Amino acid sequence: MTIQPPHPTDLSKIARVAENTGVFSAEELRVVRQMLDTFFRPAPDDDYEFLISRNGAPDSVAGFACFGPTPFTDRIWDLYWICVDRTQQCTGIGSQLLRQIENDLRTRGARAIYLETSDSTAYAPARRFYERHGYERVAHLDDFYAPGEGKVMYRKVLQK
Ligand SMILES: CC(C)(COP(=O)(O)OP(=O)(O)OC[C@H]1O[C@@H](n2cnc3c(N)ncnc32)[C@H](O)[C@@H]1OP(=O)(O)O)[C@@H](O)C(=O)NCCC(=O)NCCS
């Protein structure tokens, strides 16, 4: 398993991994594509970074993560997406992606990583995954995404 930045030829495979999880809405999938387009622009800005996991074939995409510096903060980063191919979940790929991002960002001086997710049942495995990786719940906003569906914010402090 290798973790590396994606190549433009990986774009549709990354989008397919996101689609196949079945947890993201059409709007969320459109945003993933927009972020990928921004990332692959000839003169990319520094808002988003992507890493993918290749598991087996050199052109395979088993999972991806997207993260970036949070605007107007001192060394705070957002984890926007982390997603593993449905058929390859629970084999350690997500953990490896997350650890790699944390190690990279720690080396780059990041103070903390924040992420947001839904409090719905569909995201229970994702919340457990973050908690097992040391992310602490720092906020819960009821009815944020929709009536009955709130937002949970998590934080992992990397260094003071
Ligand atoms: C959340 C997500 C990214 C986790 O990725 P993953 O690759 O499945 O995660 P891991 O395999 O590293 O760990 C998941 C579980 O598998 C277990 N596991 C890890 N390696 C394992 C192995 N070799 N054999 C069996 N189980 C294993 C871990 O103990 C972990 O248990 P937990 O659910 O209690 O935390 C993935 O499930 C996913 O893509 N979900 C859909 C999209 C999503 O919800 N994304 C987050 C919101 S943006």
The ligand as a Gaussian input file, in Angstrom:
#p B3LYP/6-31G(d) Opt

LIG

0 1
 C      -14.430000       6.141000       7.658000
 C      -13.469000       5.463000       6.660000
 C      -12.669000       6.518000       5.916000
 C      -12.511000       4.567000       7.457000
 O      -11.612000       3.973000       6.537000
 P      -11.199000       2.418000       6.665000
 O      -10.126000       2.153000       5.697000
 O      -12.434000       1.595000       6.591000
 O      -10.615000       2.430000       8.141000
 P       -9.651000       1.353000       8.823000
 O       -9.719000       0.049000       8.096000
 O       -8.326000       1.963000       8.976000
 O      -10.322000       1.236000      10.223000
 C      -11.723000       0.962000      10.317000
 C      -11.985000      -0.170000      11.248000
 O      -11.450000      -1.349000      10.682000
 C      -10.655000      -2.003000      11.659000
 N       -9.513000      -2.569000      10.935000
 C       -8.399000      -1.929000      10.534000
 N       -7.561000      -2.784000       9.903000
 C       -8.194000      -3.980000       9.902000
 C       -7.870000      -5.237000       9.382000
 N       -6.694000      -5.470000       8.778000
 N       -8.767000      -6.245000       9.525000
 C       -9.942000      -6.027000      10.147000
 N      -10.307000      -4.841000      10.669000
 C       -9.439000      -3.839000      10.547000
 C      -10.211000      -0.960000      12.630000
 O      -10.046000      -1.494000      13.916000
 C      -11.343000       0.024000      12.564000
 O      -12.307000      -0.267000      13.548000
 P      -13.321000       0.874000      14.036000
 O      -14.426000       0.931000      13.027000
 O      -13.775000       0.413000      15.353000
 O      -12.574000       2.176000      14.060000
 C      -14.228000       4.534000       5.666000
 O      -15.010000       3.624000       6.374000
 C      -15.114000       5.278000       4.669000
 O      -14.677000       5.631000       3.593000
 N      -16.408000       5.505000       5.008000
 C      -17.341000       6.122000       4.082000
 C      -17.029000       7.568000       3.845000
 C      -17.039000       8.377000       5.123000
 O      -17.948000       8.241000       5.951000
 N      -16.033000       9.235000       5.294000
 C      -15.908000      10.098000       6.449000
 C      -16.721000      11.349000       6.331000
 S      -15.929000      12.557000       5.275000

